[in-house]
Amino acid sequence: MKTMSLNKVGGISLCVGAVLLTIPFILQITFGGTPEEGTLIWRYFSEEILSGGNLSLLYPLLSILGISLSIFGLYTLNGSLQSEKSDGLLGLGTVLTILGSIGFMFVWSLDYHILWGQSVVGNTEWTDAALGMTMEIGIVLLFGSLNWAGIQCVASALSLRNFGNGAVIKITSVFAGLQVVNHIYTIFNLDPMSANSIMPFFIGMSVGQVVIFVFNISLGLQLMKR
């Protein structure tokens, strides 16, 4: 039986991981909404998770599998390119991206904490405890900054090496840098009672999902050719 090369498996992992990460995003956009101005945004988002039924159980499964495959694909890409030429910027970007991705794994697992905690203590008692949603947002903002900083480094390193689709790489590099600024801005300006204060962050996350999807698919296809 013929075995697949490491680069091919890594490339497939990047592509499949990108698809798995995009499915929850599309479903959440389709069935979700946005909080009203003046309401506690943490309560709104926790209630969205509670009302999601089986979809709220499915999202973390798809996302964590997608993150795992993406990490493996990026790790493989880094190893393949480093074997040709040592690249400190690429190595730094790979580490930061992986660390940020691990943070997102913890975030998705907290969805189960909210769902199963609700069934244990009931609606009344869990009203305030569900605001542990703040923990999710806190992790996303901090680890998301690391993740986007890593993606910016990786994209910049790939651009300098003329690897992959030049336009996609450059767009990703610029957007990732803006996302780091967006995360930091949100940290210092977030108001839990104002939906408007978090909308730039969620708009960035939404656009970022599309950018990362195209970026990972592009890298995956390129890696499979090596």
C-alpha atoms as an extended CHARMM CRD file, in Angstrom:
* protein
*
       226  EXT
         1         1  MET       CA              0.0000000000        0.0000000000        0.0000000000  PROA      1               0.0000000000
         2         2  LYS       CA              1.4140000000        3.3540000000       -1.0280000000  PROA      2               0.0000000000
         3         3  THR       CA              1.7730000000        5.8690000000        1.7680000000  PROA      3               0.0000000000
         4         4  MET       CA              1.0230000000        9.5880000000        1.4150000000  PROA      4               0.0000000000
         5         5  SER       CA              3.8070000000       12.0770000000        1.8830000000  PROA      5               0.0000000000
         6         6  LEU       CA              3.8960000000       14.3110000000        4.9530000000  PROA      6               0.0000000000
         7         7  ASN       CA              3.3910000000       17.3880000000        2.7900000000  PROA      7               0.0000000000
         8         8  LYS       CA              0.3060000000       15.9090000000        1.1430000000  PROA      8               0.0000000000
         9         9  VAL       CA             -1.2670000000       14.9790000000        4.4750000000  PROA      9               0.0000000000
        10        10  GLY       CA             -0.4100000000       18.4180000000        5.8320000000  PROA      10              0.0000000000
        11        11  GLY       CA             -1.9490000000       20.1090000000        2.8040000000  PROA      11              0.0000000000
        12        12  ILE       CA             -5.1210000000       18.0430000000        3.0610000000  PROA      12              0.0000000000
        13        13  SER       CA             -5.2880000000       18.8670000000        6.7760000000  PROA      13              0.0000000000
        14        14  LEU       CA             -5.1440000000       22.5900000000        6.0670000000  PROA      14              0.0000000000
        15        15  CYS       CA             -7.9570000000       22.3170000000        3.5090000000  PROA      15              0.0000000000
        16        16  VAL       CA            -10.2190000000       20.0540000000        5.5630000000  PROA      16              0.0000000000
        17        17  GLY       CA             -9.5260000000       22.0730000000        8.7020000000  PROA      17              0.0000000000
        18        18  ALA       CA            -10.5410000000       25.2710000000        6.9060000000  PROA      18              0.0000000000
        19        19  VAL       CA            -13.8390000000       23.7000000000        5.8150000000  PROA      19              0.0000000000
        20        20  LEU       CA            -14.6460000000       22.3470000000        9.2990000000  PROA      20              0.0000000000
        21        21  LEU       CA            -13.9600000000       25.7400000000       10.8850000000  PROA      21              0.0000000000
        22        22  THR       CA            -16.1780000000       27.5000000000        8.3530000000  PROA      22              0.0000000000
        23        23  ILE       CA            -19.2570000000       25.2910000000        8.8530000000  PROA      23              0.0000000000
        24        24  PRO       CA            -20.0280000000       26.5550000000       12.4090000000  PROA      24              0.0000000000
        25        25  PHE       CA            -19.4200000000       30.1200000000       11.2380000000  PROA      25              0.0000000000
        26        26  ILE       CA            -21.9590000000       29.8120000000        8.3930000000  PROA      26              0.0000000000
        27        27  LEU       CA            -24.5520000000       28.1490000000       10.6350000000  PROA      27              0.0000000000
        28        28  GLN       CA            -24.1270000000       30.7410000000       13.3760000000  PROA      28              0.0000000000
        29        29  ILE       CA            -24.4960000000       33.5860000000       10.8910000000  PROA      29              0.0000000000
        30        30  THR       CA            -27.6150000000       31.9090000000        9.4570000000  PROA      30              0.0000000000
        31        31  PHE       CA            -29.3950000000       31.1400000000       12.7290000000  PROA      31              0.0000000000
        32        32  GLY       CA            -27.8640000000       33.7420000000       15.0330000000  PROA      32              0.0000000000
        33        33  GLY       CA            -28.3820000000       37.4340000000       15.5820000000  PROA      33              0.0000000000
        34        34  THR       CA            -26.9140000000       40.4130000000       17.3980000000  PROA      34              0.0000000000
        35        35  PRO       CA            -27.6410000000       41.7890000000       20.8900000000  PROA      35              0.0000000000
        36        36  GLU       CA            -29.7100000000       44.9340000000       21.2990000000  PROA      36              0.0000000000
        37        37  GLU       CA            -27.9410000000       48.0950000000       22.4110000000  PROA      37              0.0000000000
        38        38  GLY       CA            -28.2180000000       48.6120000000       26.1720000000  PROA      38              0.0000000000
        39        39  THR       CA            -28.5290000000       44.9180000000       27.0680000000  PROA      39              0.0000000000
        40        40  LEU       CA            -25.8890000000       42.8170000000       28.7980000000  PROA      40              0.0000000000
        41        41  ILE       CA            -24.0630000000       41.2600000000       25.8550000000  PROA      41              0.0000000000
        42        42  TRP       CA            -22.7210000000       38.3120000000       27.8990000000  PROA      42              0.0000000000
        43        43  ARG       CA            -26.2350000000       37.1960000000       28.7910000000  PROA      43              0.0000000000
        44        44  TYR       CA            -27.3260000000       37.4520000000       25.1540000000  PROA      44              0.0000000000
        45        45  PHE       CA            -24.4950000000       35.2810000000       23.8420000000  PROA      45              0.0000000000
        46        46  SER       CA            -24.8670000000       32.6730000000       26.5860000000  PROA      46              0.0000000000
        47        47  GLU       CA            -28.5970000000       32.4420000000       25.8200000000  PROA      47              0.0000000000
        48        48  GLU       CA            -27.7550000000       31.9590000000       22.1420000000  PROA      48              0.0000000000
        49        49  ILE       CA            -25.6720000000       28.9300000000       23.1130000000  PROA      49              0.0000000000
        50        50  LEU       CA            -28.4500000000       27.5630000000       25.3440000000  PROA      50              0.0000000000
        51        51  SER       CA            -31.0760000000       27.9080000000       22.6170000000  PROA      51              0.0000000000
        52        52  GLY       CA            -28.8940000000       26.2600000000       19.9640000000  PROA      52              0.0000000000
        53        53  GLY       CA            -29.8190000000       22.6890000000       20.8990000000  PROA      53              0.0000000000
        54        54  ASN       CA            -27.7870000000       20.0070000000       19.1420000000  PROA      54              0.0000000000
        55        55  LEU       CA            -26.0670000000       22.6140000000       16.9770000000  PROA      55              0.0000000000
        56        56  SER       CA            -24.4560000000       24.0570000000       20.1130000000  PROA      56              0.0000000000
        57        57  LEU       CA            -23.0900000000       20.5700000000       20.8060000000  PROA      57              0.0000000000
        58        58  LEU       CA            -21.9020000000       20.1360000000       17.2240000000  PROA      58              0.0000000000
        59        59  TYR       CA            -20.0510000000       23.4450000000       16.8220000000  PROA      59              0.0000000000
        60        60  PRO       CA            -17.2690000000       22.6720000000       19.3360000000  PROA      60              0.0000000000
        61        61  LEU       CA            -16.7010000000       19.2050000000       17.8690000000  PROA      61              0.0000000000
        62        62  LEU       CA            -16.2910000000       20.5230000000       14.3330000000  PROA      62              0.0000000000
        63        63  SER       CA            -14.2150000000       23.4950000000       15.4360000000  PROA      63              0.0000000000
        64        64  ILE       CA            -11.7510000000       21.6190000000       17.6420000000  PROA      64              0.0000000000
        65        65  LEU       CA            -11.2100000000       19.0070000000       14.9340000000  PROA      65              0.0000000000
        66        66  GLY       CA            -10.7380000000       21.8040000000       12.3970000000  PROA      66              0.0000000000
        67        67  ILE       CA             -8.2680000000       23.6140000000       14.6670000000  PROA      67              0.0000000000
        68        68  SER       CA             -6.2970000000       20.4050000000       15.2420000000  PROA      68              0.0000000000
        69        69  LEU       CA             -6.0140000000       19.7120000000       11.5220000000  PROA      69              0.0000000000
        70        70  SER       CA             -5.0270000000       23.3250000000       10.8400000000  PROA      70              0.0000000000
        71        71  ILE       CA             -2.3020000000       23.1750000000       13.4900000000  PROA      71              0.0000000000
        72        72  PHE       CA             -0.8950000000       20.0010000000       11.9730000000  PROA      72              0.0000000000
        73        73  GLY       CA             -0.9920000000       21.5180000000        8.4950000000  PROA      73              0.0000000000
        74        74  LEU       CA              0.8140000000       24.6860000000        9.6120000000  PROA      74              0.0000000000
        75        75  TYR       CA              3.3640000000       22.6670000000       11.5840000000  PROA      75              0.0000000000
        76        76  THR       CA              4.0330000000       20.5550000000        8.4920000000  PROA      76              0.0000000000
        77        77  LEU       CA              4.3530000000       23.6240000000        6.2510000000  PROA      77              0.0000000000
        78        78  ASN       CA              6.7960000000       25.2360000000        8.6520000000  PROA      78              0.0000000000
        79        79  GLY       CA              8.9060000000       22.0760000000        8.8420000000  PROA      79              0.0000000000
        80        80  SER       CA              8.9600000000       21.7100000000        5.0670000000  PROA      80              0.0000000000
        81        81  LEU       CA             10.0680000000       25.2980000000        4.4610000000  PROA      81              0.0000000000
        82        82  GLN       CA             12.5400000000       25.3870000000        7.3520000000  PROA      82              0.0000000000
        83        83  SER       CA             14.3060000000       22.3280000000        5.8900000000  PROA      83              0.0000000000
        84        84  GLU       CA             15.0500000000       24.3960000000        2.7800000000  PROA      84              0.0000000000
        85        85  LYS       CA             16.0290000000       27.6330000000        4.4900000000  PROA      85              0.0000000000
        86        86  SER       CA             16.0280000000       28.6730000000        8.1420000000  PROA      86              0.0000000000
        87        87  ASP       CA             13.3780000000       31.3340000000        8.7190000000  PROA      87              0.0000000000
        88        88  GLY       CA             12.9970000000       32.9340000000       12.1530000000  PROA      88              0.0000000000
        89        89  LEU       CA              9.9170000000       34.9760000000       11.2440000000  PROA      89              0.0000000000
        90        90  LEU       CA              8.1100000000       31.9030000000        9.9440000000  PROA      90              0.0000000000
        91        91  GLY       CA              9.0620000000       29.9370000000       13.0580000000  PROA      91              0.0000000000
        92        92  LEU       CA              7.8390000000       32.7140000000       15.3680000000  PROA      92              0.0000000000
        93        93  GLY       CA              4.5910000000       33.0100000000       13.4380000000  PROA      93              0.0000000000
        94        94  THR       CA              4.0140000000       29.2680000000       13.5980000000  PROA      94              0.0000000000
        95        95  VAL       CA              4.4550000000       29.1700000000       17.3780000000  PROA      95              0.0000000000
        96        96  LEU       CA              2.2000000000       32.1980000000       17.9910000000  PROA      96              0.0000000000
        97        97  THR       CA             -0.4970000000       30.8270000000       15.6950000000  PROA      97              0.0000000000
        98        98  ILE       CA             -0.4510000000       27.4420000000       17.4060000000  PROA      98              0.0000000000
        99        99  LEU       CA             -0.6140000000       29.0130000000       20.8840000000  PROA      99              0.0000000000
       100       100  GLY       CA             -3.5490000000       31.1740000000       19.8050000000  PROA      100             0.0000000000
       101       101  SER       CA             -5.2970000000       28.1610000000       18.2840000000  PROA      101             0.0000000000
       102       102  ILE       CA             -4.9610000000       26.2120000000       21.5480000000  PROA      102             0.0000000000
       103       103  GLY       CA             -6.6870000000       29.1200000000       23.2990000000  PROA      103             0.0000000000
       104       104  PHE       CA             -9.5980000000       28.8160000000       20.8800000000  PROA      104             0.0000000000
       105       105  MET       CA             -9.8830000000       25.1350000000       21.8080000000  PROA      105             0.0000000000
       106       106  PHE       CA            -10.4680000000       26.1300000000       25.4310000000  PROA      106             0.0000000000
       107       107  VAL       CA            -13.0630000000       28.6680000000       24.3010000000  PROA      107             0.0000000000
       108       108  TRP       CA            -15.0990000000       26.0680000000       22.4240000000  PROA      108             0.0000000000
       109       109  SER       CA            -14.9850000000       23.6840000000       25.3950000000  PROA      109             0.0000000000
       110       110  LEU       CA            -16.5690000000       26.4050000000       27.5630000000  PROA      110             0.0000000000
       111       111  ASP       CA            -19.7100000000       26.1360000000       25.4270000000  PROA      111             0.0000000000
       112       112  TYR       CA            -20.2710000000       22.7350000000       27.0390000000  PROA      112             0.0000000000
       113       113  HSD       CA            -19.6830000000       24.2810000000       30.4520000000  PROA      113             0.0000000000
       114       114  ILE       CA            -22.5410000000       26.7050000000       29.7890000000  PROA      114             0.0000000000
       115       115  LEU       CA            -24.8320000000       24.0510000000       28.2830000000  PROA      115             0.0000000000
       116       116  TRP       CA            -24.3440000000       21.3560000000       30.9120000000  PROA      116             0.0000000000
       117       117  GLY       CA            -24.2480000000       23.8130000000       33.8080000000  PROA      117             0.0000000000
       118       118  GLN       CA            -27.6900000000       25.0050000000       32.7730000000  PROA      118             0.0000000000
       119       119  SER       CA            -29.1380000000       21.4850000000       32.9940000000  PROA      119             0.0000000000
       120       120  VAL       CA            -27.6540000000       20.9730000000       36.4720000000  PROA      120             0.0000000000
       121       121  VAL       CA            -28.6850000000       24.1200000000       38.3290000000  PROA      121             0.0000000000
       122       122  GLY       CA            -31.6690000000       25.3580000000       36.3090000000  PROA      122             0.0000000000
       123       123  ASN       CA            -32.5960000000       28.6480000000       34.7310000000  PROA      123             0.0000000000
       124       124  THR       CA            -32.8030000000       30.9560000000       37.7420000000  PROA      124             0.0000000000
       125       125  GLU       CA            -29.5570000000       30.0640000000       39.4580000000  PROA      125             0.0000000000
       126       126  TRP       CA            -27.6360000000       29.8710000000       36.2110000000  PROA      126             0.0000000000
       127       127  THR       CA            -28.5760000000       33.3640000000       35.0140000000  PROA      127             0.0000000000
       128       128  ASP       CA            -25.5230000000       34.9720000000       36.5850000000  PROA      128             0.0000000000
       129       129  ALA       CA            -23.2420000000       31.9480000000       36.2530000000  PROA      129             0.0000000000
       130       130  ALA       CA            -23.8580000000       31.9560000000       32.5070000000  PROA      130             0.0000000000
       131       131  LEU       CA            -22.0630000000       35.2870000000       32.4380000000  PROA      131             0.0000000000
       132       132  GLY       CA            -18.9560000000       33.1380000000       32.5850000000  PROA      132             0.0000000000
       133       133  MET       CA            -19.3310000000       33.9360000000       28.8970000000  PROA      133             0.0000000000
       134       134  THR       CA            -16.9940000000       36.7740000000       29.8390000000  PROA      134             0.0000000000
       135       135  MET       CA            -14.3300000000       34.1050000000       30.2410000000  PROA      135             0.0000000000
       136       136  GLU       CA            -14.8630000000       33.0180000000       26.6590000000  PROA      136             0.0000000000
       137       137  ILE       CA            -14.5890000000       36.5630000000       25.3350000000  PROA      137             0.0000000000
       138       138  GLY       CA            -11.5210000000       37.2280000000       27.4740000000  PROA      138             0.0000000000
       139       139  ILE       CA             -9.7370000000       34.1640000000       26.1090000000  PROA      139             0.0000000000
       140       140  VAL       CA            -10.7570000000       35.0000000000       22.5390000000  PROA      140             0.0000000000
       141       141  LEU       CA             -9.4250000000       38.5400000000       22.8320000000  PROA      141             0.0000000000
       142       142  LEU       CA             -6.0930000000       37.5540000000       24.3870000000  PROA      142             0.0000000000
       143       143  PHE       CA             -5.3690000000       34.3630000000       22.4610000000  PROA      143             0.0000000000
       144       144  GLY       CA             -6.9290000000       35.8480000000       19.3330000000  PROA      144             0.0000000000
       145       145  SER       CA             -4.3350000000       38.6190000000       19.4610000000  PROA      145             0.0000000000
       146       146  LEU       CA             -1.6060000000       35.9750000000       19.5960000000  PROA      146             0.0000000000
       147       147  ASN       CA             -3.2270000000       34.0000000000       16.8040000000  PROA      147             0.0000000000
       148       148  TRP       CA             -3.5330000000       36.9440000000       14.4320000000  PROA      148             0.0000000000
       149       149  ALA       CA             -0.0250000000       38.1510000000       15.2770000000  PROA      149             0.0000000000
       150       150  GLY       CA              1.2080000000       34.6810000000       14.3560000000  PROA      150             0.0000000000
       151       151  ILE       CA             -0.7470000000       34.6440000000       11.1100000000  PROA      151             0.0000000000
       152       152  GLN       CA              0.6890000000       38.0590000000       10.2540000000  PROA      152             0.0000000000
       153       153  CYS       CA              4.2340000000       36.7630000000       10.7990000000  PROA      153             0.0000000000
       154       154  VAL       CA              3.5800000000       33.5960000000        8.7850000000  PROA      154             0.0000000000
       155       155  ALA       CA              1.9850000000       35.5120000000        5.9100000000  PROA      155             0.0000000000
       156       156  SER       CA              4.8120000000       38.0650000000        5.8810000000  PROA      156             0.0000000000
       157       157  ALA       CA              7.4430000000       35.3210000000        5.8580000000  PROA      157             0.0000000000
       158       158  LEU       CA              5.6830000000       33.5020000000        3.0220000000  PROA      158             0.0000000000
       159       159  SER       CA              5.4100000000       36.7380000000        1.0570000000  PROA      159             0.0000000000
       160       160  LEU       CA              9.1520000000       37.3460000000        1.3970000000  PROA      160             0.0000000000
       161       161  ARG       CA              9.7800000000       33.8170000000        0.1170000000  PROA      161             0.0000000000
       162       162  ASN       CA              7.3070000000       34.2420000000       -2.7780000000  PROA      162             0.0000000000
       163       163  PHE       CA              5.4610000000       31.1510000000       -1.5800000000  PROA      163             0.0000000000
       164       164  GLY       CA              1.8840000000       30.5170000000       -2.6580000000  PROA      164             0.0000000000
       165       165  ASN       CA             -0.6220000000       32.9650000000       -4.0760000000  PROA      165             0.0000000000
       166       166  GLY       CA              0.9800000000       36.3860000000       -3.6940000000  PROA      166             0.0000000000
       167       167  ALA       CA             -2.2850000000       38.3590000000       -3.5480000000  PROA      167             0.0000000000
       168       168  VAL       CA             -3.8650000000       36.0780000000       -0.9290000000  PROA      168             0.0000000000
       169       169  ILE       CA             -0.7080000000       36.1030000000        1.1980000000  PROA      169             0.0000000000
       170       170  LYS       CA             -0.3880000000       39.9150000000        1.1460000000  PROA      170             0.0000000000
       171       171  ILE       CA             -4.0750000000       40.5080000000        1.8760000000  PROA      171             0.0000000000
       172       172  THR       CA             -3.8760000000       38.0770000000        4.7940000000  PROA      172             0.0000000000
       173       173  SER       CA             -0.7560000000       39.7480000000        6.1540000000  PROA      173             0.0000000000
       174       174  VAL       CA             -2.3480000000       43.2250000000        6.1370000000  PROA      174             0.0000000000
       175       175  PHE       CA             -5.6770000000       42.0120000000        7.5080000000  PROA      175             0.0000000000
       176       176  ALA       CA             -4.0030000000       40.0130000000       10.2970000000  PROA      176             0.0000000000
       177       177  GLY       CA             -2.1190000000       43.1200000000       11.4220000000  PROA      177             0.0000000000
       178       178  LEU       CA             -5.3700000000       45.0880000000       11.5190000000  PROA      178             0.0000000000
       179       179  GLN       CA             -6.9990000000       42.3210000000       13.5330000000  PROA      179             0.0000000000
       180       180  VAL       CA             -4.3100000000       42.5510000000       16.2050000000  PROA      180             0.0000000000
       181       181  VAL       CA             -5.0870000000       46.2800000000       16.5160000000  PROA      181             0.0000000000
       182       182  ASN       CA             -8.8320000000       45.5080000000       16.5330000000  PROA      182             0.0000000000
       183       183  HSD       CA             -8.4210000000       43.0360000000       19.4200000000  PROA      183             0.0000000000
       184       184  ILE       CA             -6.3410000000       45.4520000000       21.4850000000  PROA      184             0.0000000000
       185       185  TYR       CA             -8.7810000000       48.2980000000       20.7950000000  PROA      185             0.0000000000
       186       186  THR       CA            -11.6890000000       46.1100000000       21.9460000000  PROA      186             0.0000000000
       187       187  ILE       CA             -9.8840000000       45.1530000000       25.1590000000  PROA      187             0.0000000000
       188       188  PHE       CA             -9.5470000000       48.8090000000       26.1620000000  PROA      188             0.0000000000
       189       189  ASN       CA            -12.9630000000       50.0020000000       24.9290000000  PROA      189             0.0000000000
       190       190  LEU       CA            -15.3600000000       47.1260000000       25.6100000000  PROA      190             0.0000000000
       191       191  ASP       CA            -18.5600000000       48.0140000000       27.4930000000  PROA      191             0.0000000000
       192       192  PRO       CA            -20.5480000000       44.9310000000       28.6300000000  PROA      192             0.0000000000
       193       193  MET       CA            -23.7880000000       46.9220000000       28.2880000000  PROA      193             0.0000000000
       194       194  SER       CA            -23.0730000000       48.1750000000       24.7680000000  PROA      194             0.0000000000
       195       195  ALA       CA            -23.4050000000       45.9560000000       21.7150000000  PROA      195             0.0000000000
       196       196  ASN       CA            -21.8200000000       48.7260000000       19.6370000000  PROA      196             0.0000000000
       197       197  SER       CA            -18.5700000000       48.4340000000       21.5760000000  PROA      197             0.0000000000
       198       198  ILE       CA            -18.0470000000       44.8360000000       20.5110000000  PROA      198             0.0000000000
       199       199  MET       CA            -19.3730000000       45.0460000000       16.9520000000  PROA      199             0.0000000000
       200       200  PRO       CA            -16.0130000000       46.0410000000       15.3600000000  PROA      200             0.0000000000
       201       201  PHE       CA            -14.5360000000       42.9280000000       16.9630000000  PROA      201             0.0000000000
       202       202  PHE       CA            -17.2710000000       40.6300000000       15.6450000000  PROA      202             0.0000000000
       203       203  ILE       CA            -17.1910000000       42.1960000000       12.1970000000  PROA      203             0.0000000000
       204       204  GLY       CA            -13.4470000000       41.5660000000       12.1510000000  PROA      204             0.0000000000
       205       205  MET       CA            -14.0130000000       37.9860000000       13.2790000000  PROA      205             0.0000000000
       206       206  SER       CA            -16.5750000000       37.4230000000       10.5220000000  PROA      206             0.0000000000
       207       207  VAL       CA            -14.4110000000       38.8510000000        7.7500000000  PROA      207             0.0000000000
       208       208  GLY       CA            -11.4100000000       37.0940000000        9.2730000000  PROA      208             0.0000000000
       209       209  GLN       CA            -13.1260000000       33.7230000000        8.9590000000  PROA      209             0.0000000000
       210       210  VAL       CA            -13.3970000000       34.2400000000        5.2010000000  PROA      210             0.0000000000
       211       211  VAL       CA             -9.7990000000       35.4750000000        4.9310000000  PROA      211             0.0000000000
       212       212  ILE       CA             -8.4300000000       32.5140000000        6.8900000000  PROA      212             0.0000000000
       213       213  PHE       CA            -10.5320000000       30.0720000000        4.8870000000  PROA      213             0.0000000000
       214       214  VAL       CA             -9.0400000000       31.3180000000        1.6070000000  PROA      214             0.0000000000
       215       215  PHE       CA             -5.5530000000       31.5660000000        3.1390000000  PROA      215             0.0000000000
       216       216  ASN       CA             -5.5280000000       28.0020000000        4.4990000000  PROA      216             0.0000000000
       217       217  ILE       CA             -7.0200000000       26.4990000000        1.3470000000  PROA      217             0.0000000000
       218       218  SER       CA             -4.3980000000       28.3190000000       -0.7260000000  PROA      218             0.0000000000
       219       219  LEU       CA             -1.5580000000       27.0900000000        1.4990000000  PROA      219             0.0000000000
       220       220  GLY       CA             -2.9580000000       23.5720000000        1.6270000000  PROA      220             0.0000000000
       221       221  LEU       CA             -3.1350000000       23.2370000000       -2.1340000000  PROA      221             0.0000000000
       222       222  GLN       CA              0.3840000000       24.6220000000       -2.4720000000  PROA      222             0.0000000000
       223       223  LEU       CA              1.7520000000       22.3000000000        0.2130000000  PROA      223             0.0000000000
       224       224  MET       CA              0.2370000000       19.2310000000       -1.4840000000  PROA      224             0.0000000000
       225       225  LYS       CA              2.2360000000       20.0350000000       -4.6190000000  PROA      225             0.0000000000
       226       226  ARG       CA              5.5850000000       19.9230000000       -2.8110000000  PROA      226             0.0000000000
